[in-house]
Amino acid sequence: MERELLLTGIGGQGIQLVAQVMARAAIAEGRTVQLFGSYGGMMRGGNTVATLVVADGPIESPPTVSDAWSAIVMHHDYSEPVLAKLRAGSVVLVNASVFDGPLDRERSMVVEVAAADVAASVGSRLAASMVMAGAYAAVTGLVGLDVLIDAATAALPPYRSGQARVNSDALRAGFETAPRGVAPAWMAGDAEATAR
């Protein structure tokens, strides 16, 4: 079984970091992973998209997919191509603190998370993408919270190690904010294993 996750936002929101953290967590849980990142030429404010494919065996999909099971949308700018790739029955987590655009609630299960507001409550609005990753883990069980926190710490370069506590607090806050297991990524036995 393969699960595709598309992440989109604007430069500076941490899309590429969160994609890497999710990939590391999935690998730590014994899954097979493909990750593909794409971003515009601007450091801040440009388009940024990541595609993550996670499987319980060999991956058949290329890292650029034509349709996807899920998405994390941090900002409305540049989100249209990602939203267009979501197939019927998909799940999309939306950063309700800033997203201002149309969503097809008939085609996809939409979970709104006020990620920037939740991140501010744990000490840094910059950790909004970590809030969304924690919420995604709660909603889908794609990866477990503990392994996600470990992966977030491991992904930080040494000069950013001071951010580890804020990131783990943001992941926990996102996990606690979102509904649990409403769109399970794996079969019941697998979902229970990753819900820890």
C-alpha positions as CSV (number, residue, x, y, z in Angstrom):
1,M,0.0,0.0,0.0
2,E,1.3,3.5,-0.9
3,R,0.2,6.8,0.5
4,E,1.0,10.1,-1.2
5,L,1.3,13.3,0.7
6,L,1.6,16.7,-1.1
7,L,2.8,19.6,0.9
8,T,2.5,23.2,-0.3
9,G,3.1,26.7,1.0
10,I,5.3,29.7,0.5
11,G,9.0,29.9,1.0
12,G,9.9,30.3,4.7
13,Q,7.0,28.2,6.0
14,G,9.1,25.1,6.5
15,I,7.5,22.9,3.8
16,Q,10.8,21.2,2.8
17,L,11.9,20.6,6.4
18,V,8.5,19.1,7.3
19,A,8.6,16.8,4.3
20,Q,12.1,15.6,5.3
21,V,10.9,15.1,8.9
22,M,7.9,13.0,7.8
23,A,10.2,11.0,5.5
24,R,12.7,10.3,8.3
25,A,9.9,9.3,10.6
26,A,8.4,6.9,8.0
27,I,11.8,5.3,7.4
28,A,12.3,4.9,11.2
29,E,9.1,3.0,11.3
30,G,10.3,0.6,8.5
31,R,8.4,2.1,5.6
32,T,9.8,2.7,2.1
33,V,9.9,6.4,1.2
34,Q,10.4,8.6,-1.9
35,L,10.7,12.4,-1.4
36,F,10.8,15.1,-4.1
37,G,11.0,18.8,-3.3
38,S,10.5,21.7,-5.6
39,Y,10.7,25.4,-4.8
40,G,10.9,28.7,-6.6
41,G,13.8,31.0,-6.8
42,M,12.8,33.3,-4.0
43,M,14.0,32.4,-0.5
44,R,10.8,33.9,1.1
45,G,7.4,34.0,-0.4
46,G,8.0,31.9,-3.5
47,N,6.2,28.7,-4.3
48,T,7.4,25.5,-2.4
49,V,6.0,22.0,-2.9
50,A,7.1,18.6,-1.7
51,T,5.9,15.2,-2.7
52,L,6.2,12.3,-0.3
53,V,5.3,8.7,-1.1
54,V,5.3,6.3,1.8
55,A,4.7,2.6,1.3
56,D,4.7,-0.7,3.3
57,G,6.8,-2.3,0.5
58,P,8.5,-1.3,-2.7
59,I,7.3,2.0,-4.2
60,E,5.7,1.8,-7.6
61,S,4.9,5.6,-7.9
62,P,7.5,8.0,-9.3
63,P,8.2,10.9,-6.8
64,T,6.2,13.3,-9.0
65,V,2.6,11.9,-8.8
66,S,-0.4,12.7,-11.0
67,D,-2.8,12.2,-8.1
68,A,-2.6,12.0,-4.3
69,W,-4.2,10.6,-1.2
70,S,-3.5,13.6,1.0
71,A,-2.1,17.1,1.3
72,I,-1.0,19.6,3.8
73,V,-1.7,23.2,2.6
74,M,0.1,25.9,4.5
75,H,-1.0,28.9,2.3
76,H,-3.4,29.6,-0.5
77,D,-0.8,31.0,-2.8
78,Y,0.3,28.3,-5.3
79,S,-2.1,25.7,-3.7
80,E,-4.3,25.3,-6.7
81,P,-2.1,22.7,-8.6
82,V,-1.8,20.6,-5.4
83,L,-5.5,20.7,-4.6
84,A,-6.2,19.7,-8.2
85,K,-4.2,16.5,-7.8
86,L,-6.2,15.2,-4.8
87,R,-8.4,12.2,-5.8
88,A,-11.9,11.5,-4.5
89,G,-11.8,10.5,-0.8
90,S,-8.6,12.3,-0.1
91,V,-7.7,14.1,3.1
92,V,-6.4,17.7,3.2
93,L,-5.1,19.6,6.2
94,V,-5.4,23.3,5.8
95,N,-3.6,26.0,7.8
96,A,-6.7,27.9,8.8
97,S,-4.7,30.8,10.3
98,V,-3.8,32.0,6.8
99,F,-5.5,30.0,4.1
100,D,-8.0,32.0,2.1
101,G,-9.3,30.0,-0.9
102,P,-11.8,27.5,-2.1
103,L,-11.8,23.9,-1.0
104,D,-13.7,21.0,-2.5
105,R,-15.3,19.6,0.7
106,E,-17.4,17.1,-1.3
107,R,-14.3,15.5,-2.9
108,S,-11.9,15.6,0.1
109,M,-12.1,15.4,3.9
110,V,-10.9,18.8,5.0
111,V,-9.4,19.3,8.4
112,E,-8.7,22.9,9.4
113,V,-6.0,23.6,11.9
114,A,-5.2,27.1,13.0
115,A,-1.5,26.2,12.8
116,A,0.1,29.7,13.1
117,D,-2.1,30.4,16.2
118,V,-1.2,27.1,17.8
119,A,2.5,27.6,17.0
120,A,2.4,31.0,18.6
121,S,0.9,29.4,21.8
122,V,4.0,27.2,22.1
123,G,6.5,29.9,21.5
124,S,7.0,30.5,17.7
125,R,4.7,31.2,14.8
126,L,7.5,29.9,12.7
127,A,6.7,26.3,13.9
128,A,3.3,26.3,12.2
129,S,4.4,23.6,9.7
130,M,5.4,21.4,12.7
131,V,1.9,21.9,14.1
132,M,0.5,20.7,10.8
133,A,2.8,17.7,10.8
134,G,1.6,16.7,14.2
135,A,-2.0,17.2,13.2
136,Y,-1.4,15.1,10.1
137,A,0.0,12.3,12.2
138,A,-3.1,12.4,14.5
139,V,-5.6,12.4,11.6
140,T,-3.9,9.8,9.4
141,G,-1.6,7.7,11.6
142,L,0.9,7.8,8.7
143,V,3.7,8.0,11.3
144,G,3.6,8.0,15.1
145,L,4.1,11.1,17.2
146,D,7.1,9.9,19.1
147,V,9.1,8.9,16.0
148,L,8.0,12.2,14.4
149,I,9.5,14.2,17.3
150,D,12.7,12.2,17.1
151,A,12.9,12.8,13.3
152,A,12.3,16.5,13.8
153,T,15.2,16.7,16.2
154,A,17.5,14.7,13.9
155,A,16.7,16.9,10.9
156,L,17.9,20.1,12.5
157,P,21.4,21.3,11.6
158,P,23.6,21.9,14.6
159,Y,23.2,25.7,14.4
160,R,19.4,25.3,14.7
161,S,19.5,22.8,17.6
162,G,17.9,25.4,19.9
163,Q,14.7,25.0,17.8
164,A,14.3,21.3,18.8
165,R,12.1,22.0,21.9
166,V,9.8,24.4,20.1
167,N,9.4,21.9,17.2
168,S,8.6,19.0,19.5
169,D,6.1,21.2,21.5
170,A,4.6,22.3,18.1
171,L,4.3,18.7,17.0
172,R,2.6,17.6,20.2
173,A,0.2,20.7,20.1
174,G,-0.8,19.9,16.5
175,F,-1.3,16.2,17.4
176,E,-3.5,17.2,20.4
177,T,-5.5,19.8,18.3
178,A,-6.6,17.5,15.5
179,P,-9.1,14.7,15.5
180,R,-7.5,11.3,15.8
181,G,-7.6,8.5,13.2
182,V,-10.4,10.0,11.1
183,A,-8.5,9.2,7.8
184,P,-6.3,6.2,8.6
185,A,-3.3,5.7,6.3
186,W,-2.8,2.0,7.1
187,M,-4.9,-1.1,8.0
188,A,-6.1,-1.3,11.6
189,G,-3.1,-3.2,13.0
190,D,-0.7,-0.8,11.3
191,A,-2.6,2.3,12.3
192,E,-2.5,1.2,16.0
193,A,1.2,0.7,15.8
194,T,1.8,4.2,14.5
195,A,-0.7,6.0,16.8
196,R,1.6,5.9,19.8
